[in-house]
Amino acid sequence: MDYPREEVEAAIAGLRDAFVEAERRGSWAWIADAFYHEDCVYECPYGGAMFVRAEGREAIRATHYGRDMDVGSGWQGWSFPILGWAINGARIISEWVNRGPGRRADGGYYETRGVSLITYGGRGKFSYQMDLFDIAHQMHLCDELDAAGLLSPALRRDWVEPMKARIVAMLQNGDAA
Protein backbone atom coordinates (compact mmCIF):
# COMPACT_ATOMS: atom_id res chain seq x y z
CA MET A 1 0.00 0.00 0.00
CA ASP A 2 1.18 3.50 -0.76
CA TYR A 3 1.29 6.16 1.91
CA PRO A 4 2.11 9.84 1.57
CA ARG A 5 5.84 10.39 1.87
CA GLU A 6 5.23 12.95 4.63
CA GLU A 7 3.44 10.29 6.70
CA VAL A 8 6.27 7.77 6.29
CA GLU A 9 8.86 10.46 7.05
CA ALA A 10 6.97 11.50 10.18
CA ALA A 11 7.01 7.90 11.46
CA ILE A 12 10.77 7.40 11.07
CA ALA A 13 11.48 10.89 12.46
CA GLY A 14 9.26 9.99 15.40
CA LEU A 15 11.24 6.80 15.97
CA ARG A 16 14.48 8.80 15.90
CA ASP A 17 13.08 11.17 18.52
CA ALA A 18 11.76 8.24 20.59
CA PHE A 19 15.27 6.77 20.72
CA VAL A 20 16.53 10.00 22.28
CA GLU A 21 13.66 9.88 24.80
CA ALA A 22 14.32 6.19 25.55
CA GLU A 23 17.98 6.97 26.27
CA ARG A 24 16.87 9.72 28.64
CA ARG A 25 14.41 7.42 30.41
CA GLY A 26 16.67 4.37 30.41
CA SER A 27 13.68 2.39 29.13
CA TRP A 28 12.99 1.13 25.61
CA ALA A 29 10.09 -1.35 25.80
CA TRP A 30 7.43 1.39 25.39
CA ILE A 31 8.66 2.00 21.83
CA ALA A 32 7.09 -1.31 20.72
CA ASP A 33 3.62 0.00 21.55
CA ALA A 34 4.23 3.47 20.16
CA PHE A 35 5.72 2.53 16.77
CA TYR A 36 4.90 -1.06 15.85
CA HIS A 37 1.67 -2.67 14.67
CA GLU A 38 0.31 -5.49 16.83
CA ASP A 39 1.30 -8.07 14.17
CA CYS A 40 4.64 -6.50 13.24
CA VAL A 41 7.64 -8.77 12.62
CA TYR A 42 11.14 -7.84 13.82
CA GLU A 43 14.24 -9.75 12.70
CA CYS A 44 17.96 -9.51 13.42
CA PRO A 45 20.35 -12.20 12.20
CA TYR A 46 23.30 -11.18 14.44
CA GLY A 47 25.75 -12.20 11.73
CA GLY A 48 24.29 -15.71 11.58
CA ALA A 49 25.26 -16.49 15.16
CA MET A 50 21.80 -15.94 16.65
CA PHE A 51 18.73 -15.30 14.53
CA VAL A 52 16.07 -13.32 16.38
CA ARG A 53 12.57 -13.25 14.95
CA ALA A 54 9.93 -11.58 17.06
CA GLU A 55 6.39 -11.95 15.75
CA GLY A 56 4.05 -9.39 17.23
CA ARG A 57 4.40 -6.34 19.40
CA GLU A 58 4.61 -8.32 22.65
CA ALA A 59 7.51 -10.42 21.32
CA ILE A 60 9.27 -7.27 20.03
CA ARG A 61 8.87 -5.71 23.47
CA ALA A 62 10.29 -8.84 25.12
CA THR A 63 13.28 -9.21 22.79
CA HIS A 64 14.55 -6.21 20.84
CA TYR A 65 13.28 -3.37 23.01
CA GLY A 66 13.40 -5.34 26.24
CA ARG A 67 16.14 -7.91 26.63
CA ASP A 68 18.38 -6.41 23.93
CA MET A 69 18.17 -2.68 24.66
CA ASP A 70 16.81 -1.89 28.12
CA VAL A 71 19.50 -0.51 30.40
CA GLY A 72 18.86 -3.18 33.01
CA SER A 73 20.55 -5.58 30.61
CA GLY A 74 23.88 -3.73 30.91
CA TRP A 75 23.43 -1.07 28.25
CA GLN A 76 23.78 1.89 30.66
CA GLY A 77 25.62 4.74 28.98
CA TRP A 78 24.92 3.43 25.46
CA SER A 79 22.92 5.30 22.85
CA PHE A 80 21.59 4.20 19.47
CA PRO A 81 21.13 7.35 17.39
CA ILE A 82 19.42 7.13 14.03
CA LEU A 83 21.67 9.16 11.72
CA GLY A 84 19.45 9.32 8.65
CA TRP A 85 17.19 7.39 6.30
CA ALA A 86 16.03 6.88 2.74
CA ILE A 87 12.38 6.33 1.82
CA ASN A 88 10.92 4.53 -1.18
CA GLY A 89 7.15 4.24 -0.88
CA ALA A 90 6.47 2.36 2.36
CA ARG A 91 10.06 1.11 2.61
CA ILE A 92 12.66 2.82 4.76
CA ILE A 93 16.37 2.18 5.11
CA SER A 94 17.69 3.82 8.25
CA GLU A 95 21.33 4.22 9.28
CA TRP A 96 22.15 4.18 12.99
CA VAL A 97 24.98 3.50 15.38
CA ASN A 98 25.50 1.40 18.47
CA ARG A 99 27.35 4.04 20.49
CA GLY A 100 29.14 2.91 23.61
CA PRO A 101 29.76 4.97 26.73
CA GLY A 102 32.64 7.42 26.97
CA ARG A 103 34.88 8.84 24.28
CA ARG A 104 38.12 7.74 22.65
CA ALA A 105 41.35 9.59 23.41
CA ASP A 106 40.90 11.55 20.17
CA GLY A 107 37.40 12.66 21.24
CA GLY A 108 35.59 10.31 18.85
CA TYR A 109 32.85 7.93 19.89
CA TYR A 110 33.14 4.22 20.48
CA GLU A 111 30.58 3.06 17.92
CA THR A 112 29.62 0.65 15.16
CA ARG A 113 27.17 1.36 12.35
CA GLY A 114 24.13 -0.56 11.27
CA VAL A 115 21.09 -0.31 9.04
CA SER A 116 17.44 -1.18 9.43
CA LEU A 117 15.16 -2.27 6.62
CA ILE A 118 11.71 -1.09 7.71
CA THR A 119 8.26 -1.32 6.18
CA TYR A 120 5.77 1.33 7.16
CA GLY A 121 2.28 -0.03 7.78
CA GLY A 122 0.14 3.07 8.26
CA ARG A 123 -1.25 4.95 11.26
CA GLY A 124 2.28 6.03 12.32
CA LYS A 125 3.48 2.45 12.87
CA PHE A 126 5.76 -0.08 11.25
CA SER A 127 4.80 -3.56 10.07
CA TYR A 128 8.29 -5.04 9.57
CA GLN A 129 11.88 -4.35 10.57
CA MET A 130 15.18 -6.13 10.02
CA ASP A 131 18.32 -4.80 11.72
CA LEU A 132 21.69 -5.53 10.15
CA PHE A 133 25.10 -4.77 11.60
CA ASP A 134 28.55 -6.31 11.69
CA ILE A 135 28.60 -8.44 14.84
CA ALA A 136 32.39 -8.95 14.60
CA HIS A 137 32.97 -5.20 14.73
CA GLN A 138 30.47 -4.95 17.60
CA MET A 139 32.44 -7.57 19.56
CA HIS A 140 35.68 -5.70 18.83
CA LEU A 141 34.05 -2.48 20.03
CA CYS A 142 33.02 -4.20 23.26
CA ASP A 143 36.60 -5.42 23.71
CA GLU A 144 37.83 -1.84 23.28
CA LEU A 145 35.31 -0.59 25.82
CA ASP A 146 36.31 -3.34 28.23
CA ALA A 147 40.00 -2.45 27.89
CA ALA A 148 39.10 1.20 28.60
CA GLY A 149 37.10 0.19 31.70
CA LEU A 150 33.83 1.31 30.10
CA LEU A 151 32.02 -2.00 29.48
CA SER A 152 29.60 -2.98 32.20
CA PRO A 153 30.30 -6.38 33.79
CA ALA A 154 26.64 -7.33 33.28
CA LEU A 155 26.84 -6.63 29.55
CA ARG A 156 30.10 -8.57 29.26
CA ARG A 157 28.64 -11.54 31.17
CA ASP A 158 25.12 -11.57 29.75
CA TRP A 159 25.63 -10.50 26.14
CA VAL A 160 29.25 -10.21 24.95
CA GLU A 161 30.62 -13.52 26.25
CA PRO A 162 27.58 -15.59 25.14
CA MET A 163 27.60 -13.92 21.71
CA LYS A 164 31.31 -14.58 21.25
CA ALA A 165 30.72 -18.23 22.19
CA ARG A 166 27.90 -18.46 19.61
CA ILE A 167 30.12 -16.94 16.92
CA VAL A 168 32.98 -19.33 17.67
CA ALA A 169 30.64 -22.35 17.73
CA MET A 170 29.05 -21.27 14.46
CA LEU A 171 32.45 -20.93 12.78
CA GLN A 172 33.73 -24.22 14.19
CA ASN A 173 30.60 -26.12 13.15
CA GLY A 174 30.32 -24.40 9.80
CA ASP A 175 26.67 -23.54 10.22
CA ALA A 176 24.75 -20.37 10.83
CA ALA A 177 21.74 -19.97 13.08
N, C-alpha and C positions, 0 to 999 in steps of 0.2 A: 504494500500500500504506500502511496505517496503522501507525504506530509509537507507542509510549507517549510522551507529551509529555516525560516526564523524560529519555528517551533522546535525543530531538531537542534538548532544552535542554542536555544534557550535551555534545553535539557542538558546538553553537555557542559554548558557554562554553569548551570546549576550544580552539576556533579563536581566540577572544579571547586566551586565555592563551598560545597558541602565537605569536601576533603579538608579545606582549611578549618572549617568549623569542627570537624571530627578531631583534628589534631589538637585544637584548643580544648575540647572537652575530654580528650583521652578516651573516646568511645566512638566506635564505628558501626556497630550493628544497626542503628537506626537508619542508616543509609539504605539498607535493603528495602525497608518500607517506603521510604521517600522517593526512590528512583527506579525501582524494579517492579514489573508486573508480577502478579501472584504466580504465574506459570513460567516465569523467566528461567532461562538456563544459563548458568555460569560455568565456564571451563578454564582450566589452567593446566597445561601438561608438565610444568616444572622440568623441562628438558628431557622428558621421557622417564624420569626417575620416580615420579608420583603423579599420576593423572587424577586431577580433581574435577569432578562433574557434579554440580549442585543443581538439582531440578526443583525449582520453586523457590519462592522468597524465603521461606523458613529455612531451607537447606543453605541458601546463600548467606543468610544471617548466621547460621551455625558454623559455616566453613570460612568463606572468604572474608566477610566483615566481622566475624566473631573470632574464631580460633586463629586465623591467619593475620589479622590486623589489630585487634584490640590490644591496648597497651598492657593489659594484665598478662598477655602472653610473652612479654619481654620486649615489646617494641617501644618502650618509653624513649623519648628523644628522637624518634624517627619521624619523617614526614614523607608524603607521597604525592608531591605536586604534579598536577597535570599541566604540561608545558604548552600544549597546543593540540589542534585536531584538524582533520580534513573531513568534509561531509560530501557524500554522494547519495542523494535521495534519503533513504532511511538508514543508510550505513555510515558509520563514523569510525575513523581510525584516530585514536588519541595517542599522544606521546607523553610519557610520564617518567618519573624517576623514583627509585627506592633510595631515599636520602637518609643516611645514618646520622647519628648524633655527632656533634663537634665539627671541627674544621681541620683540614690538613695544615701542615706547617706553612704552605704557600697561600693559605687563606681559602683555598677551594673546598668544595664539599666532598665528603665521602659518599659516592652515589653510583648507581648503575641505572641504565635506561631500559625502558620497556615500552611496549605498545599494547593497546587494547583494540580488538575488533568488536564493535558494538552495533547492534541493530536497535533502532528506535522503534517503539511499538505504540506510540500515541499517548495522549493524556499526560505528557511530561515524564514518561517512564520507558525503560528499556526492556526489550524482550529477549535479548541474547547478549552475552559478552564472553570473549575469550581473551585472556591476558597472556602475553608472550614476553619472556625476558630470558637473558642468558644466565642460567643457574650457576654455571661455573664462575662467571664474573661475580655473581652475587656471593658465592662462597668465598672467593678471594677478598671481596670487600669486607665480609665478616671477619676474615683472618686479619686484615689490616686494622679494623676497629678493635679487635681483641688485643693485638699487639700494642695499640695505642691506649689500652685500658678503657675503651669506650663501649665495648660489647657487654650487654647485660649477661650475667651468668645464667639466668633463666632462658634467654634466647639461645645461648650457646647450647645448653643442655637439652632444651625442648624442641629446637628447630634446626640449628646448624649441624650439630653432631648427627642426629637422625637422618637429615637430608644428605650429608656427606656419605653416610653408610649406605643409603639407598643408591646414590650415584655409583659408588664403588661396586656394590653388588650387581647393579645393572650392567656395568662395563665388564665385570668378570664373567657374568652369565651370558652376555651378548644379547640380552633382551631388554626391551623398554616396557615400561608400565603401560 
